[in-house]
């Protein structure tokens, strides 16, 4: 079974480098266009199931695909909402990351341990049971969610991946796709890290921001 972990489109806060976390923001004009390009790219796939974060920016990102493919089942979930960063929310991302680096991972807001627990709960309860009966699943969520899940797969689950793709910093840009294959036996392979090929075109130029 293929699973596509996809980040939401750009928001105004993304545009100016503000940490959002649990703040329920909407897509910017660029984010709306990114969502349309993502929808066009995904529309030709034989998607069996969509899981989408219940946050507004994710609902707005998945909308163009649902307009093209309204028959695809979708479930909105609180388990894949973005991490709650507490007092860091609304701060500049660079400064917030600096502060996080000076404290224990569980110090601010929800904490990394709690985040990982709910994401593993989502994965084990919602995704894993589908691995023998479904072929293609989309999980539309957030950058922090994808990064945490990817670390879990690579460091704890032993998923394989092409190590040459880690020579450069992995960037999970808006609407980028991380493609994973999950086997019925429970093993996995990560094929792509933050693929955003749909954001580069002659018509729209380069929408990676």
The 8 nearest C-alpha neighbors of each residue, nearest first, counted from 0:
[[1, 134, 181, 130, 180, 135, 133, 182],
 [0, 2, 180, 135, 179, 134, 136, 181],
 [3, 1, 136, 179, 137, 135, 178, 180],
 [2, 4, 178, 137, 177, 138, 5, 176],
 [5, 3, 138, 177, 176, 139, 137, 2],
 [6, 4, 176, 139, 175, 174, 140, 3],
 [5, 7, 174, 141, 140, 173, 142, 175],
 [8, 6, 57, 174, 173, 60, 141, 140],
 [9, 7, 30, 173, 174, 60, 34, 33],
 [8, 10, 30, 173, 26, 13, 27, 29],
 [11, 9, 26, 27, 13, 12, 25, 30],
 [10, 12, 14, 27, 13, 15, 9, 26],
 [11, 13, 17, 10, 14, 15, 16, 19],
 [14, 12, 16, 10, 11, 15, 9, 17],
 [13, 15, 11, 12, 16, 10, 9, 208],
 [14, 16, 12, 13, 17, 11, 91, 10],
 [15, 17, 13, 92, 91, 14, 12, 18],
 [18, 16, 91, 12, 92, 90, 89, 15],
 [17, 19, 92, 88, 89, 90, 91, 20],
 [20, 18, 22, 88, 89, 17, 21, 12],
 [19, 21, 83, 82, 81, 22, 84, 88],
 [20, 22, 83, 81, 23, 19, 82, 84],
 [23, 21, 19, 20, 24, 88, 83, 89],
 [24, 22, 55, 54, 21, 25, 56, 19],
 [23, 25, 56, 22, 55, 10, 26, 19],
 [26, 24, 56, 55, 10, 27, 23, 59],
 [27, 25, 10, 30, 56, 9, 31, 8],
 [26, 28, 10, 30, 11, 29, 9, 31],
 [27, 29, 31, 30, 32, 26, 10, 9],
 [30, 28, 32, 27, 31, 33, 9, 206],
 [31, 29, 9, 8, 27, 33, 26, 28],
 [30, 32, 34, 28, 29, 33, 26, 27],
 [33, 31, 35, 29, 34, 30, 36, 28],
 [32, 34, 30, 36, 31, 35, 8, 37],
 [33, 35, 60, 37, 31, 32, 36, 8],
 [34, 36, 38, 32, 37, 33, 63, 39],
 [37, 35, 39, 33, 38, 34, 197, 40],
 [36, 38, 34, 40, 35, 39, 33, 41],
 [39, 37, 64, 35, 41, 63, 36, 40],
 [38, 40, 36, 42, 37, 41, 35, 64],
 [39, 41, 37, 38, 42, 36, 197, 43],
 [40, 42, 38, 44, 43, 39, 37, 64],
 [41, 43, 39, 44, 40, 38, 64, 68],
 [44, 42, 41, 45, 40, 39, 46, 68],
 [45, 43, 46, 41, 42, 135, 40, 47],
 [44, 46, 47, 135, 43, 134, 42, 41],
 [45, 47, 135, 44, 48, 136, 71, 137],
 [48, 46, 135, 136, 133, 45, 71, 134],
 [49, 47, 136, 72, 46, 73, 71, 137],
 [50, 48, 73, 137, 136, 138, 72, 74],
 [49, 51, 138, 74, 73, 75, 137, 139],
 [52, 50, 139, 75, 138, 140, 76, 74],
 [53, 51, 76, 80, 79, 140, 54, 75],
 [52, 54, 75, 76, 77, 51, 80, 55],
 [55, 53, 52, 57, 56, 23, 80, 58],
 [54, 56, 58, 57, 25, 23, 59, 24],
 [57, 55, 25, 59, 26, 58, 54, 24],
 [56, 58, 60, 7, 59, 55, 54, 52],
 [59, 57, 55, 61, 60, 56, 62, 54],
 [58, 60, 62, 56, 57, 61, 55, 26],
 [61, 59, 34, 57, 58, 62, 7, 8],
 [60, 62, 58, 64, 59, 63, 57, 65],
 [61, 63, 65, 59, 64, 60, 66, 58],
 [64, 62, 66, 38, 35, 65, 61, 67],
 [65, 63, 38, 67, 66, 62, 61, 68],
 [66, 64, 69, 68, 62, 67, 63, 61],
 [65, 67, 63, 64, 69, 68, 62, 38],
 [66, 68, 64, 65, 69, 63, 42, 38],
 [67, 69, 65, 70, 66, 64, 71, 42],
 [70, 68, 65, 71, 66, 67, 64, 72],
 [69, 71, 68, 72, 65, 67, 73, 66],
 [70, 72, 69, 68, 48, 73, 47, 46],
 [73, 71, 48, 49, 70, 74, 47, 69],
 [74, 72, 49, 50, 48, 71, 75, 51],
 [73, 75, 50, 51, 76, 49, 72, 48],
 [76, 74, 51, 53, 52, 50, 73, 77],
 [75, 77, 52, 53, 78, 79, 51, 74],
 [76, 78, 80, 79, 53, 52, 75, 54],
 [79, 77, 76, 80, 117, 121, 118, 52],
 [80, 78, 52, 77, 76, 140, 118, 81],
 [79, 81, 52, 77, 78, 54, 53, 82],
 [82, 80, 20, 141, 21, 144, 143, 79],
 [81, 83, 20, 84, 114, 21, 80, 109],
 [82, 84, 21, 109, 20, 108, 85, 81],
 [85, 83, 108, 87, 20, 88, 107, 82],
 [84, 86, 108, 87, 83, 88, 107, 109],
 [85, 87, 88, 84, 108, 107, 89, 90],
 [88, 86, 85, 84, 90, 95, 89, 18],
 [89, 87, 18, 19, 86, 90, 84, 85],
 [88, 90, 18, 17, 19, 87, 91, 86],
 [91, 89, 88, 17, 87, 18, 92, 95],
 [90, 92, 17, 94, 93, 16, 18, 95],
 [91, 93, 95, 18, 17, 94, 16, 96],
 [94, 92, 96, 95, 91, 97, 16, 90],
 [93, 95, 97, 91, 96, 92, 98, 90],
 [96, 94, 92, 98, 97, 93, 87, 91],
 [97, 95, 99, 93, 98, 94, 92, 100],
 [98, 96, 94, 100, 95, 99, 93, 101],
 [97, 99, 95, 101, 100, 96, 94, 102],
 [100, 98, 96, 101, 102, 97, 95, 104],
 [99, 101, 97, 98, 102, 96, 103, 104],
 [100, 102, 98, 99, 97, 103, 96, 104],
 [103, 101, 99, 100, 106, 104, 98, 105],
 [102, 104, 106, 105, 101, 99, 100, 107],
 [105, 103, 111, 106, 110, 102, 99, 107],
 [110, 104, 106, 111, 103, 107, 112, 109],
 [107, 105, 103, 104, 110, 102, 108, 99],
 [108, 106, 84, 110, 105, 85, 109, 86],
 [109, 107, 85, 84, 83, 110, 106, 86],
 [108, 110, 83, 113, 84, 107, 82, 114],
 [105, 109, 111, 108, 112, 113, 107, 104],
 [110, 112, 114, 105, 113, 104, 115, 109],
 [113, 111, 115, 114, 110, 116, 105, 104],
 [114, 112, 116, 115, 111, 110, 109, 117],
 [115, 113, 111, 112, 116, 117, 82, 118],
 [114, 116, 118, 112, 113, 117, 119, 111],
 [117, 115, 113, 119, 114, 118, 120, 112],
 [118, 116, 120, 119, 114, 115, 78, 121],
 [117, 119, 121, 115, 120, 116, 122, 78],
 [118, 120, 122, 116, 121, 117, 123, 115],
 [119, 121, 117, 118, 123, 122, 124, 116],
 [122, 120, 118, 124, 119, 125, 123, 78],
 [123, 121, 126, 119, 120, 125, 124, 127],
 [122, 124, 127, 120, 121, 125, 119, 126],
 [125, 123, 121, 122, 120, 126, 127, 128],
 [124, 126, 122, 121, 123, 127, 128, 129],
 [125, 127, 122, 129, 128, 123, 124, 130],
 [126, 128, 123, 129, 130, 125, 122, 124],
 [129, 127, 126, 130, 125, 124, 123, 131],
 [130, 128, 127, 132, 133, 126, 131, 125],
 [129, 131, 0, 127, 183, 128, 132, 133],
 [132, 130, 183, 129, 133, 128, 0, 182],
 [131, 133, 129, 130, 134, 128, 0, 183],
 [134, 132, 129, 130, 135, 131, 0, 47],
 [133, 135, 0, 1, 47, 136, 132, 130],
 [134, 136, 1, 46, 47, 0, 2, 133],
 [135, 137, 2, 48, 49, 47, 46, 1],
 [138, 136, 49, 3, 2, 50, 139, 4],
 [137, 139, 50, 4, 51, 49, 3, 5],
 [140, 138, 51, 5, 6, 4, 50, 137],
 [139, 141, 6, 52, 7, 5, 51, 57],
 [142, 140, 6, 144, 143, 81, 7, 145],
 [141, 143, 145, 144, 6, 171, 146, 140],
 [144, 142, 146, 145, 141, 147, 81, 82],
 [143, 145, 141, 147, 142, 146, 81, 148],
 [144, 146, 148, 142, 147, 143, 149, 141],
 [145, 147, 149, 143, 144, 148, 142, 150],
 [148, 146, 150, 144, 145, 149, 143, 151],
 [149, 147, 151, 145, 150, 146, 144, 152],
 [148, 150, 152, 146, 151, 147, 145, 153],
 [149, 151, 153, 147, 148, 152, 154, 146],
 [152, 150, 148, 155, 149, 154, 153, 147],
 [151, 153, 156, 149, 158, 150, 155, 154],
 [154, 152, 150, 158, 157, 151, 155, 156],
 [153, 155, 151, 150, 152, 157, 156, 158],
 [154, 156, 151, 157, 152, 153, 150, 158],
 [157, 155, 152, 158, 153, 154, 151, 186],
 [156, 158, 153, 155, 154, 152, 159, 186],
 [159, 157, 187, 188, 153, 152, 156, 186],
 [158, 160, 188, 157, 189, 187, 153, 161],
 [161, 159, 189, 188, 162, 190, 158, 153],
 [160, 162, 163, 164, 159, 190, 165, 189],
 [161, 163, 164, 165, 160, 166, 159, 167],
 [162, 164, 165, 161, 166, 167, 160, 168],
 [165, 163, 162, 166, 161, 167, 192, 169],
 [166, 164, 167, 163, 162, 168, 169, 161],
 [165, 167, 163, 164, 168, 162, 169, 161],
 [166, 168, 165, 169, 164, 163, 170, 162],
 [167, 169, 170, 165, 166, 164, 171, 192],
 [168, 170, 167, 171, 192, 165, 193, 164],
 [171, 169, 172, 193, 168, 192, 175, 167],
 [170, 172, 193, 175, 142, 169, 173, 6],
 [173, 171, 175, 170, 174, 193, 207, 6],
 [172, 174, 8, 175, 6, 9, 7, 171],
 [175, 173, 6, 7, 8, 5, 172, 176],
 [176, 174, 195, 193, 194, 172, 173, 5],
 [177, 175, 5, 194, 193, 4, 178, 3],
 [176, 178, 192, 4, 193, 191, 3, 194],
 [179, 177, 3, 191, 190, 2, 189, 176],
 [180, 178, 189, 2, 1, 188, 190, 3],
 [179, 181, 1, 188, 187, 0, 2, 189],
 [180, 182, 187, 0, 186, 1, 185, 179],
 [181, 183, 184, 185, 186, 187, 0, 180],
 [184, 182, 185, 131, 130, 181, 186, 0],
 [185, 183, 182, 186, 181, 187, 130, 131],
 [186, 184, 182, 183, 181, 187, 127, 130],
 [187, 185, 182, 184, 181, 158, 188, 183],
 [186, 188, 181, 158, 180, 182, 159, 185],
 [187, 189, 159, 158, 180, 160, 179, 190],
 [190, 188, 179, 160, 191, 178, 159, 180],
 [191, 189, 178, 179, 188, 160, 192, 161],
 [190, 192, 178, 177, 189, 194, 193, 176],
 [191, 193, 177, 194, 169, 176, 178, 190],
 [192, 194, 175, 171, 176, 177, 170, 195],
 [193, 195, 176, 175, 192, 196, 191, 177],
 [196, 194, 175, 197, 198, 193, 176, 174],
 [195, 197, 198, 199, 194, 175, 200, 176],
 [196, 198, 195, 199, 36, 37, 40, 200],
 [199, 197, 206, 196, 195, 205, 207, 200],
 [198, 200, 205, 197, 204, 196, 206, 203],
 [199, 201, 204, 202, 203, 198, 205, 197],
 [200, 202, 204, 203, 199, 205, 198, 197],
 [201, 203, 200, 204, 199, 205, 198, 206],
 [204, 202, 200, 201, 205, 199, 206, 198],
 [203, 205, 200, 201, 199, 202, 206, 198],
 [204, 206, 199, 207, 198, 203, 200, 208],
 [207, 205, 198, 208, 199, 204, 33, 203],
 [208, 206, 205, 198, 172, 173, 199, 195],
 [207, 206, 172, 14, 173, 9, 205, 13]]
